[in-house]
Amino acid sequence: MDLGLVGRANAGKTALFNLVTGADAEVAAYPFTTREPARAMADVPDPRLDAIADAQDIPRRVPAQVQLVDIAGLAAGAGAGEGLGGQALGQLRQVDALVHVVRAFANAEVPHPGDRVDPLADAEAVDLELAAADREQVERRRERVRKGARAGEPGAAGELAALDALAAHLGDGRPARALADRAALELGREMGLLTAKPVLYLANTDEPGEPAAELAAHAAAQGAAALALPVGLELELARMDPEEAAELAAELELGDVRGADAVVAAGYRLLDLVTFFTGSGPPEARAWPVPRGTVASRAAGRIHSDMERGFIRAEVIPWDDLVRCGSFARAREEALVRVEGRDYVVQEGDVIQVRFNV
């Protein structure tokens, strides 16, 4: 899962980047501390993976990973490529989803580019820049395809119609993800349009709680999700002794799923991912996130392309049944392992052993 961070300067994007990835990128109380795009990976904690490995004495555990991409804050004109953020927007075209960090904290020592904290206004300003970048990209491709359509190139007329629909939709100030025209939406996704990507509006707050009602309403209108997180506080807790941090988090009533885990969980919900596992014995147990609705043969291809090409069957057991039995062999004896075909839809928490031949 690849997540791109966007937002205005001093919204807390880099602090969130550090929180989730454990990186140590510079965070300072002045705009554009982030000058070059930064990338870092983080493991996705999953106690089920350890349980599967412990039950079978598997030494190596390979968790799923999330990659974050952090770019400079966006200012007016970024959609046309102006400023550090505008120049780096292209770095986000290949990510799976965007985390739009919105300032909702009131620290007077951290100046706001607009001299006032207004989460909704900031969200709308960044949305306008993302839409402007998309319009520019659509227009460039439209000009090229229009020439092909005039020359009678195969498929050019259909693509031009999809581009016209995208241009009209974006011109009305609406994100591409809300487009009803499926062909145009798919083209927008193929092009990596920023407004076609799933979005999580993350309100960077002073204290735990819910996003402001107006920001939550804006997210809903944009076909997006919203989350509030006191990023600075969570970053401080992440740097403390784990036991002391847990005690303080309980006192502050931060909840069971918080900090980096809350962001990752929100990303999984946003992309509608489920996790299956491999690990029927040594040398390793591994977690594999896939989109909900993925069939067994396609899931096998996530492990290795040969497995999808030569797929024969999948042997499947829920993770907790495997842990209780202690091994695939014992689970087979108890008739808990199912044999499924290539069209079986992978379920959350499945442990899968793929049989294939190439």
N, C-alpha and C positions, 0 to 999 in steps of 0.2 A: 504494500500500500504506500503510495507516494502522495504526500500532502504538500501543497504550496501555501506559504504564508503571505497574505497581502494585508495592507492597511496603511493608514497615514503615518507620518513620522511621529515617533514617541508614543505609539499606541501600545508598545510592549511586545512586538513580534519577536524580537531577538531574545527577550527574557523567556517567552514561551518556547522558542527553539531550544534554548539551554535546558529548560525544565524537562522537555520530552526526551531530548537526545543525550542529556548529560554533558553537552559541549560546554565550552567556556568562551563563547564569542563575546566581544566587548559590548557591554550595556552602559550607556552614559546618558546624562540628562541634557542632551542636545540633539538636534535632528541629524538624520543620515549618518548615524554611527556605522550602520551597515553600508558599505560602499560596493563590495563585490558580492554576488550571490554566494550563499553558504549552503552546504549540503552535509547532512549527517544522518546516520542510521541509529535506530534504537530497537532493542528487543521488545517484543510484546509479551509481558508476563502472562502465564497461563498455568495455574496449579494443576490442571488436568494432565498436562504434558509430564510434569514431574511424577504424578501419581502413576501414569502408564509406565514410565521408565522404572520407578522404584519397585513396582509390583513384579517386574520381569527382570530385575537386575541389569537394566540397560545402562551402560555408563555414559553415553553421549546423548545430550538433549539439544535439539536445534529448534528454538522458538521461531515463530513468525517475526518479521521485522517491518518496521515502518521507517520510511525515509522522509525527512522534512527538508524543504527548500525555502530558504529565507532570502528575500530581496530587500532592497532599500525601500523606505516609505514612499508612497505615491503622493504626488502633489498635482496641482492643476496643470494640465497639458501632458500628463504621463501617458494618456491614451494615444497621443500623437508621437510618442517616443521621447518626450522632453524629460529631463532630470534623470537621476540615477535609477529610480524605480521604473520609469518609462522605458529606459534602455534595457532593463532586465526582465521586462514582462514576458518576453519570448521564452525565458527559462521555465515558465510555468505552463507552457502549452502541452507538455508531455505528462504532467502530474495527473493523478486520478481525481483529485478533489482539491478545493481551495478552503483554507481556514482564514476567514476575514476577521482579523483582530481589530476590535473597536474599543477605543479608550472610554472607560467609564469610571476611572479613578481620579481623585481630585488633588493629587500631590502637586502643590504649588511650586516645588523645586524642579519639576519637569515641565518645561513650557509646552503649551499646545500651539500647533501651527496657526490655528484660528483664534488664539487668545481666549478661548472658552471651551469647556468640556460639553460637547453636545453629541452623544453617541449616534443618534439618528442622522443628524446632518453629516457626520463623518462617514457613516455607512453609505449614505446616498452619494456623497462626493466620490468615493472610491468606485462605487457601482458605475457612475457616469464615465469614469476613466476606463474601466474594463470594457464597457460597451463601445466607447470610442475606438479602443484598440481593435475590437472585433469588427467594427464597421470598416475600418481602414483595411483590415486583412480581407474581408469579404469583397470590398470594392476592387482591390488589386486582382483578386482571382476572377472576379466578374468580368473585368476588362479582357483578361486573357481568354476566358471561355467564350465570351461574346464573339471574338474573332473566329474561334473554332466553329461556333454555331453557324456563322455566316458562310464558312468554307464547307459546311456539311460534314464536319467530323462526327463519327459515331459517338452517341451518348452526350454530345455537347449541349444539345437542346434541352434534354432532361436536367442536366446539371445546372444550366443557366436558369431554368425555372426554379430550382431549389435555391440557388443563390439570390434570385429576385425575392423569394419569400423570406429568406434570412435578412436581406437588406431592409425590406419593408418592416419586418418585425423589430429589428434593432433600431431602425429609424424612429419607431414609435416609443423608444425608451424601454422596451421590454427585453428581458434576458432570453437568450436563445433556448435555454432549458425549458422555457414555458411555451415553446412553439408547438402547435398542434399538428403541423405538417410533418409526418414521420420521416419522409425522405429528406426534407430540408434539415431536420434535427440531426439525423444520422450524418449528413454531410458536415454539419457544424461540429459534431463530435470528432469526425475524422480529421477536420482541419485544426482541431485543438482549440476551438474558440473558448475563451475564458468564461463567458457567460453561459456556455453549454455545460460546464462542469457542475457537479454537485457542490454546494457551498454550506459551510458552517459559520455562522456569525458568532464569534466568541467575544463576549463582553468582558474586558479586563477590568475587574472591579476592585474596590478596596476590601470588601467583606464578602463572605459566601452568601449565596442567595440565587434568585432567578434573574434572568435578563429583564431590563426595563420593558414594560408592556409595549411601548411604541416600537422598540427594536424588535421584539418578538413578533409583533404584527407585521413589520416591514419584512422580516425573514419569511414569514408565512406567505406574504404577497409575492415574494420573489421565488417561491417554490423551494425554500431553503430551510435549514434547521438553525436553532439558536441555543447557546449555552453561556452561562456566566461562570467565571473562574477568577479568583483573586490570585493572579499569576505571581505577583511579587511575594505574597505570603507563602504560596506553595513552593516557590523557589528557595525561600529561606528554610522552610521545613525540610526540603530535599537535601539541604546541606548540613542538617543537624544529625545527631545520633538518632538512629531509627526508633529506639524505644522512647526517647524524649519527644521526638517528633510525633509519634503516635499518640502520646498522652496529650500533647498540646492540641493536636488535631481533634481529639475527642472533646476536649474542653471547649474548643471553638465550634464544635458541631459541624465539621466540614463534610461529614458523611462517610460512607463506606467506600465509594468509588470516587476518587478525587485526584487532583494533580494530573500528572502525566497519564495515569490510567483513565481518567475521565475523558481526556482528549482522544486517546486511542479508541476507547469504547464508542465515543461519538462518531469517530471516523468510520468504524465498522458499521454502525447503524446507518450512516449517511450513504455508504456504498452498498449496504445490504449484503454484507459478507457473512459466511458461515465458515467454521473451522473444522477440518477433518484432520486425522492424525495417521501417520504410519509408524509402525513400531511393534512388530510381532516377535521381536527378539533382537539381540545385538546385531549390528554395532550401534544403532542410533534410533531414537524416537524423535519424530519431527512433526511440527504443526504446519498446516497448509491452509491459508485463507483463500476461499473462492467465492464468486458471486452466488447468492442464493438461487437455486434452480439448476446449478451445474450438474450434468449427468456424469456417471461413473467413468466413462471413457475419456471425457474431457478432463476430469479431475486427475486421471492417470497421466494425461499429457502434461499436467503441471509438474509431476514428479520427473518424467522423462518422455520425450517425444516417441521413443520406441514403444513405450507402454501403451500409448494411445493408438499407435499404428497397428500393433499386434495384440490388442486387447482381447482376452478370452472371457474372463469373468472377474468379479470382485468378491472377496470374502469380507463380510462386514459385521461388526459388532459394536454396540454402544460402548463408549469408553468406560463407564462405571461398571458394566458387566465384566469387561476384560480385567479391570483392576480387582474386582471381587474374586474372579477365577484365578488370577495370577499368571495365566499364560493362554495363548491361542489354543494349544493342545487341550488343556483342561476345558476351555470354553466349547471346543468342538464336542468333547465328550458329553457336555451338558446340553448340547444342541442349541447353543446360543449364537453360533456363527451362521449367518445367512449367506447364501450364494446369490449374487445379483448380477444382472446383465448390464450391457453397455448403457442402456437408457435409464438405469436406476438414478433417481435424484438424490444426491448426497445430502445428508442431514447433519445438523449441528452436533458435534461430538462423536461422529462416526470414527472408528478405527478401521482402516481399510488395508487389506493385503491384495495386491493386484497380481493376477495370473495373466501372462502374456507370452507371445511367441513371435519372433521376427527372424 
